[in-house]
Every structure is written in structure tokens, then in C-alpha cells.
Amino acid sequence: MHRRQTHRWPATTALAAAAAALLAACTPGGGTAAGPGAAAGSVGATAGPAGLASPAAGRATAGITPGAAPAAPAATSPAAASRAAGRAASSPAAARPPAAPAGPAPSARPRPPARPVLAPGARRVTFVNHLSQEIWAAASPDASYPLPATGWALRPGQSVTITVPGKYNGRFWGRTGCVFHGGTGHCQTGDCDGKFQCAGWGAIPATLAEYNLDAWDNLDFYDISMVDGSNVPMYAYPTSGDAPNRVSPDGCIAAGCTTAVPCPQALQVTAAGAVVACESPCARLGGDQYCCRGQWAPRARCDPARWPVDYAAVFKKAEPYAYSYVDDDATSVYTCQGTCNYDIVFGVTPGG
């Protein structure tokens, strides 16, 4: 940026009057010459003695503040005036075109839309599909605390976030091998009576994420259950709230990480010649011992180690935080206090 030049004004009124008279005599048509401020392009100056622009007006139009040094005297001869005009015309400042008007200030970078404000007690639950197949997530309805929807489609790598009422008591699961037309169809596993939006609990076997929100003393209780079997590997963890004991974001606890269930042949569910799920021994084989009924109902006696085959160990090894049979509470129930949001992940531990 170039600093603007300033001019010193004559020291006495007499010198100013003499200079004005001489310039008037040399000006074509006998008119008076403009003062230095006007020569620099000033407008609106008031006339001073002998037709000179007043010092006050010169300062205002030339950007000079009161108290600044006086400007240089005006030219006192036609030759000097001519030389001054020539210098002004050939100076870089005179040749430079006028500056373009400043454009509008750049607008601030647009902010992403704010997330909707949750109702008191409501939670965010995010389904994440880390599998290589499409998953149709599902939820059981809760008549007392209804969900806005109970079915969602997630392509591989996709996630969907939903809002869940603060007192919701129900389950989420993933469906596989689905085909829907106009909201109805069929799924190979986890089917909801042929409906995309579930109106009840889905068909077994299905891996479940069970939730009882704000159930007692501001505590959520939640778990992953394979009591009825498993159709996809799945784990869940809180992303907020107070939960000192939790599954890690990559699906691990101290006892191990998430893997697919290596389903024993006796429990396999197939579709189109492929294994699509692993049913529980109670559902597939029946009997009081596998189902912990009758004489096997007491917890002390409902011990998978006493079963003819300890199928529960197969499920527990794949997902060590999950229910592997009906009485597997001690290592399978998790809590979270406060406003807890959750991620429910369909997938295994990376590298596992």
C-alpha cells in the first residue's frame, strides 16, 4: 500500500495572496487556479482568501489531520506550474488506475446442520455394519415407549443412528438374506413375520442386543444374548455416560475379542446350501438339561459343563461378553449410568 503524499501550505497570508494573484494572471480565461488539495482530486473545498482552497478544506480532502505539517507552496510561475503538471501526469500514482471497489467480505464457512435436540432422557443408538453383507437391523416395539421405526437397512460399511425413548425396554438384532417389496418380504434369519418394520420379536436364531433403559437408580441394563443362537457376530458399547465396565469399540474385553461362532454341525441352520445361523442346543435339541428346566432349573444345576456336549462354551468363546445360555448372567450383564448413548456393531474384531 502506497502512502499518500501531503503538501505544506504557505507560511503567511501575504505569500498566499501573491501566489494566488500570479496564478490568476497565468491561467487561461483569467480564472483562479485550484489549490493543492483540488489538484489532487479533492471536491467540495471552500474558497479562502484570493480564491485559494482553505487550509482546513485541504486537510479534510487530502486526508490530513489537524496538527499535521503544512503543505508545500503552490507553483509561482507558468513554467513551474507546467513542470509540476508534467510530473503529476507522469508519476506512477497518476498512471495507476483507480482501485477497484472492495468486494463483499467472504462469507463464513457453512456449518454442518446441528443434530436434533433429544427429548429428556432419550438416547442415540447407532447401528454400524462392519460385515461384507447387507444387514437389515430390527427392533422390538415397546407400546409404552414406542420407537418411530423398527426396521432399517445397512449396506456394508454403513451406519444408521436412531433416537430411542429414555425408558425403552426391548431388543435389537440384525436380519440377513432379506428381500422386500413394498415393505413386505422375507429374511433368511431374524425375520419379522415378513415385514420390514417389525411388529414383534423376530424369528430365532438371532444375536440380540437387549436393553432396559433407566430401569433402576438411573441405570441402564444391557447385554448381548445368544441364548436362542446366533446369526451374525455383534457387540455393543456405550459412547457416553458412566460405564466403567464395557466392551471396547473394537469388540474386546479382558477375556477375549469378537469372532464369528464356529457352529457345530448339530446346530447349523442352512439356506440355499450355506450355513446362515447357529441355533442354540435348547432350540435345536430340546430337553430339560439343555433348556435348564425341571430338575435342571436351579442355577447350581444348570451347568453347561454337565451337559452331554458343552455347546455354551462354543458361543462364549466367540463372544466372551455375551449370554451363551439362559443363566449366564455373571459375565454378561452390563450397566451404564446417566445419559448413555450406544453403538451396536455388526461385525468381528478387526484382525480377529
Protein Blocks (a to p, Z undefined) as FASTA:
>chain_A
ZZdddddddfbfklmmmmmmmmmmmpghhiacddfklmnopahiacdeehiacfklmmmm
nopaehiacdddddfbfklmmmmmmmmmmpmklmpccdddddddddddddddddddddeh
iacdddddfbfbdcdddddddfklccfbfcdcddehiacdddddfkbccdddddehiace
ehiacdfehpaghiabacbdcddddddddddehkbghiacddddfklocfbdcddddfed
jdfbacdfkopafkbccddddddfklpcceehiafbdcdfklmngpjklnopajllpmkl
mcfklpmbafklmmmmmmmmbcfbfklmmlmcccdedjddddddedddehZZ
